[in-house]
Amino acid sequence: MIELGSTTNRFAGALAGAALLLAISGCSAAPPSGTSSSTTPEAPPSVATPHAPDQPTAPVGMTPPPGAKDAPAPPHDAPDLEALIPDAIAGVPMTKTSSRADPGDVNMVELASRLGIQVADIAFAHATTTSDDFVATIEATRVSGADAERLRDINLEANAGSLASGPTEELVGGKQVVAVTNNLGYRFYLYASGDVLYTVSVLDASVAAQVLAALPPP
């Protein structure tokens, strides 16, 4: 169990927050099944898959107070996309969620238009591994019927003002990627494979190589 305030927890939280600074501006996912859509403030540029924050649960054997509801289950609305991300990398388990684009989000409508597809063709998967020695976040965005390289270029264009360095083309983990560093010092590797764009964010370059090596071939 990860203790609040542990090194791992802080690093994982930092990566998750940093991932929101590198991606498509204003993109959002549809609410999980059974929930209603609501208006949310525009987030920093992001293709990161929205995922439910950790929810406190009652200790074993303790009955929740009357009226308390169970924490909503993490969304898994695009299991086929999740399946492209390994369940574990370097022996460290990955926690995965997935969702589909919100058809009511005007930014998603605009993105779909630029890609020549429908909002329903856009899906997200998010995976993270938390270990003091192996910390990484993977965001996978599928744009069915479009080219992930086009999505990557739109992504970089939207975030040009928040980059401290890059983009540069590199070979990492046997994959041809575009690498950038944002103004907070976080390193991102964008890897396009067919209609899926993977964005890998890490604290250690050696971890990036292992993560990218584990992703599907081009």
C-alpha positions as CSV (number, residue, x, y, z in Angstrom):
1,M,0.0,0.0,0.0
2,I,1.3,3.4,-0.9
3,E,1.4,5.7,2.1
4,L,0.3,9.3,1.6
5,G,3.4,11.5,1.3
6,S,5.7,8.7,0.2
7,T,8.3,9.4,-2.5
8,T,6.4,7.2,-4.9
9,N,3.1,8.9,-4.3
10,R,4.6,12.4,-4.8
11,F,6.4,11.4,-8.0
12,A,3.3,9.7,-9.4
13,G,1.2,12.8,-8.6
14,A,3.8,15.1,-10.2
15,L,3.8,13.0,-13.4
16,A,0.0,12.9,-13.6
17,G,-0.1,16.7,-13.2
18,A,2.7,17.2,-15.7
19,A,1.0,15.1,-18.3
20,L,-1.8,17.6,-18.3
21,L,0.6,20.2,-19.6
22,L,1.4,18.3,-22.8
23,A,-1.5,17.4,-25.0
24,I,-4.5,18.7,-26.9
25,S,-6.0,21.8,-25.4
26,G,-9.3,21.3,-23.7
27,C,-9.8,17.7,-24.7
28,S,-12.0,15.7,-22.3
29,A,-13.6,12.3,-22.0
30,A,-17.2,11.4,-21.8
31,P,-18.5,10.7,-18.2
32,P,-18.6,7.0,-17.2
33,S,-21.7,5.1,-18.0
34,G,-24.5,5.9,-15.6
35,T,-23.4,9.4,-14.8
36,S,-24.5,12.7,-16.1
37,S,-22.4,15.1,-18.1
38,S,-21.5,18.4,-16.4
39,T,-19.7,21.5,-17.5
40,T,-16.1,21.7,-16.2
41,P,-13.5,24.5,-16.3
42,E,-11.2,24.3,-19.3
43,A,-8.1,22.4,-18.2
44,P,-4.5,23.0,-19.4
45,P,-3.7,21.4,-22.7
46,S,-4.3,17.7,-22.3
47,V,-4.8,14.4,-24.1
48,A,-4.3,12.6,-20.8
49,T,-7.1,10.3,-20.0
50,P,-9.2,11.6,-17.2
51,H,-9.1,9.1,-14.3
52,A,-10.9,9.0,-11.0
53,P,-8.8,10.2,-8.1
54,D,-8.1,7.8,-5.3
55,Q,-11.2,7.6,-3.0
56,P,-11.1,6.8,0.7
57,T,-12.8,3.6,1.7
58,A,-14.1,2.4,5.0
59,P,-11.7,0.1,6.9
60,V,-12.6,-3.6,6.7
61,G,-15.4,-4.5,9.0
62,M,-16.6,-0.9,9.3
63,T,-20.0,-0.1,7.9
64,P,-20.2,3.2,6.0
65,P,-22.6,5.8,7.6
66,P,-26.2,5.9,6.3
67,G,-26.4,7.5,2.9
68,A,-22.8,7.0,2.0
69,K,-22.2,5.7,-1.5
70,D,-19.5,3.4,-2.7
71,A,-16.7,5.2,-4.7
72,P,-17.4,4.9,-8.4
73,A,-15.4,2.3,-10.2
74,P,-12.7,3.5,-12.5
75,P,-13.9,3.7,-16.1
76,H,-12.9,1.0,-18.6
77,D,-14.9,2.3,-21.6
78,A,-12.2,1.4,-24.2
79,P,-10.9,-2.0,-23.0
80,D,-9.3,-2.8,-26.5
81,L,-7.2,0.4,-26.2
82,E,-6.2,-0.5,-22.6
83,A,-5.1,-3.9,-23.8
84,L,-2.4,-2.3,-26.0
85,I,-0.7,-1.2,-22.8
86,P,1.1,-4.0,-20.9
87,D,-0.3,-5.1,-17.6
88,A,3.2,-4.8,-16.1
89,I,6.5,-3.3,-17.3
90,A,9.8,-4.5,-15.8
91,G,7.8,-6.5,-13.3
92,V,5.9,-3.5,-12.0
93,P,2.1,-3.6,-12.4
94,M,0.3,-0.9,-14.4
95,T,-3.0,0.6,-13.2
96,K,-5.1,1.2,-16.3
97,T,-8.3,3.1,-17.1
98,S,-10.0,4.2,-20.3
99,S,-12.7,6.4,-21.6
100,R,-14.2,7.8,-24.7
101,A,-14.3,11.4,-25.9
102,D,-17.2,13.6,-24.8
103,P,-19.4,14.5,-27.8
104,G,-20.6,17.5,-25.9
105,D,-17.1,19.1,-25.6
106,V,-16.6,21.7,-28.3
107,N,-12.9,21.2,-28.2
108,M,-13.3,17.5,-29.0
109,V,-15.6,18.4,-31.9
110,E,-13.0,20.8,-33.2
111,L,-10.3,18.2,-32.9
112,A,-12.4,15.5,-34.7
113,S,-13.0,18.0,-37.4
114,R,-9.3,18.7,-37.9
115,L,-8.6,15.0,-38.1
116,G,-11.5,14.3,-40.4
117,I,-13.2,11.9,-38.1
118,Q,-16.2,11.8,-35.6
119,V,-15.9,12.4,-31.8
120,A,-17.1,8.9,-31.4
121,D,-13.8,7.7,-33.0
122,I,-11.7,9.2,-30.2
123,A,-10.8,7.2,-27.1
124,F,-8.3,7.5,-24.3
125,A,-6.4,5.0,-22.1
126,H,-4.3,6.0,-19.1
127,A,-1.8,3.8,-17.3
128,T,0.5,4.5,-14.4
129,T,3.0,2.5,-12.4
130,T,4.2,3.7,-9.0
131,S,7.4,2.5,-7.6
132,D,10.3,4.3,-6.0
133,D,12.5,2.9,-8.7
134,F,10.2,2.8,-11.6
135,V,7.8,5.7,-12.2
136,A,6.0,6.3,-15.5
137,T,2.7,7.5,-17.0
138,I,1.4,6.4,-20.3
139,E,-1.4,8.1,-22.2
140,A,-2.8,6.4,-25.3
141,T,-5.1,8.3,-27.6
142,R,-6.8,6.4,-30.4
143,V,-8.2,8.4,-33.4
144,S,-9.9,5.7,-35.4
145,G,-9.8,6.5,-39.1
146,A,-7.0,9.1,-38.7
147,D,-3.2,9.2,-38.5
148,A,-1.7,9.4,-35.0
149,E,1.2,11.4,-36.5
150,R,-1.3,14.1,-37.4
151,L,-2.6,14.1,-33.8
152,R,1.0,14.3,-32.6
153,D,1.6,17.4,-34.8
154,I,-1.6,19.1,-33.6
155,N,-0.5,18.3,-30.0
156,L,2.9,19.9,-30.4
157,E,1.4,22.9,-32.2
158,A,-1.0,23.4,-29.3
159,N,1.7,23.2,-26.7
160,A,4.5,25.1,-28.5
161,G,4.4,27.9,-25.9
162,S,4.9,25.5,-22.9
163,L,8.0,23.7,-24.1
164,A,11.4,24.3,-22.7
165,S,13.1,22.2,-25.3
166,G,12.3,20.1,-28.4
167,P,10.7,18.7,-30.3
168,T,13.6,16.4,-31.3
169,E,13.4,13.0,-33.0
170,E,15.0,10.2,-31.0
171,L,15.2,6.4,-31.0
172,V,14.3,5.2,-27.5
173,G,13.5,1.6,-26.6
174,G,13.6,0.7,-30.3
175,K,10.8,3.2,-31.1
176,Q,11.1,6.3,-33.2
177,V,9.7,9.1,-31.0
178,V,9.5,12.8,-30.7
179,A,10.8,14.0,-27.4
180,V,10.1,17.3,-25.6
181,T,10.6,18.9,-22.2
182,N,8.0,21.2,-20.8
183,N,8.5,24.3,-18.7
184,L,8.3,22.3,-15.5
185,G,11.2,20.1,-16.5
186,Y,9.2,17.0,-17.3
187,R,10.3,14.9,-20.2
188,F,7.7,13.5,-22.7
189,Y,8.1,11.0,-25.5
190,L,5.4,11.0,-28.2
191,Y,5.2,7.7,-30.1
192,A,2.8,7.3,-33.0
193,S,1.7,3.8,-34.0
194,G,-1.0,3.6,-36.6
195,D,-4.1,5.4,-35.2
196,V,-2.8,5.5,-31.6
197,L,-0.6,8.2,-30.1
198,Y,1.3,7.2,-27.0
199,T,2.6,9.9,-24.7
200,V,5.1,8.6,-22.1
201,S,6.1,10.8,-19.2
202,V,8.9,9.7,-16.9
203,L,11.4,10.9,-14.3
204,D,14.3,8.7,-15.6
205,A,15.4,8.3,-19.2
206,S,16.2,4.6,-18.5
207,V,12.6,4.0,-17.5
208,A,11.4,5.6,-20.8
209,A,13.4,3.1,-22.8
210,Q,11.9,0.1,-20.9
211,V,8.4,1.5,-21.3
212,L,8.7,2.3,-25.0
213,A,10.2,-1.1,-25.7
214,A,7.1,-2.7,-24.1
215,L,4.6,-0.8,-26.3
216,P,3.3,-2.3,-29.6
217,P,5.4,-2.0,-32.8
218,P,4.8,0.8,-35.3
